Amino acid sequence: MLYQERHIRQRLLALSDVERAQTYEFCGAPPLPVTDFQATLRITPIVDGDRAFVEWSATFDCDAARRDELTGTLRASFGKWLESLRATLCNLPSGFPQEAAITQ
């Protein structure tokens, strides 16, 4: 494993209700050997049904020899975090307004 799971502190750089997006960076020492890391989480409603498309992307600099490895690590982490978000939203109590869950 490239790094150990732990609490990762982040700083919010941008938040847009209109674009339904947030951009953040790591605070302090990053959990990966990267610099200039910025990630964006964007939610786009799907008009056919009660669903949404969630996109999570990042830009960063690193040693060229490790770019593929670190990109794979981030893809796997984003996938795990998105699945956690999906599970949380699917397990909301009955009658909980879905709009409130997404905007909190």
N, C-alpha and C positions, 0 to 999 in steps of 0.2 A: 504494500500500500504506500502511495506517495506521501500522504500526510495523515495524521490522526484526526478523527472527528473531535471537535471541541466547540465551545461557544466562540463565534466569530463576530467581532464588533464591526459595525458598518456605519458610515456617515451618509445621510441622505443628501444628494446633490441637486436633485430636481424631482418635483412631484406635480403631475398634471392630471386633474380630474377630466379635462376635456379629452386628452389623449389616452386616458386611463393607463398611465405609465409612471414608473418611478425609476430613477437612476441613482446608483450608490457606488461608493468606493469602500475599501477596507480602512479601518482605523488601526493605527499602530502597525506592528509587524504583520505582513500578509501571511495567510496560512499556506501559501504556495510561493515558490521562488519566482515571483513576477513583480514587475513595476508598472506604474501607470494603469492599474486595473480600474475599470469602470464597467458596471453591469446595468442592464436595463431590463425591467420586467414590464411587459405590456399585455393588456387584456383587451381583446376585441370580441364584442358580442356576436353570436351567430343568430341571425334572424329567424332561422328555421328551427324552432325548438328552444328549450330553456338551457342553452349551453353557451360556452365561450371558448375562444381560441386564446391560449396563453403562450406567449413567446418570451423566452429568457435568453438574452445574448450578452456577450462581454467582449471588451477589447482590452489588450494588455501587451506589455513587452516582456521578453524573456530571452534567455540564451537560445540561439537558433537551433542548437542541437536538441533542445528539450521541447520545442514548440509543439510537435505532434503529441508527445506524452502529456503535456499540460493541457492541451486542448481536449484530449480524451478524458482527462480527469475532470475538467470542468463540465463537459457534456454529461458524464455519468452523475456528477453531483447535481447539476440542474435537473436531470431526469428524476433523481431520488427526491429532490425538494419539491418538484412539481407533483409527483405522486403523493407526497405528504399533504400538499395543499388540496389535491383532489379528495383524498381520504377525509380530511378535516371537513370540507364542504359537504361531502356525501353523508357525514355522520352528524349533521346538525339536527337539533331536536325538531320534531314535527311541528309545523306551523311557524318556524323561524323564517322571517322574510329573507329570501335569497339575496335581494338587493343590499340589505344591511350587511350580510356576510361578506360580500365582495368589496364593499366600500369601507369596511372597518380596518 
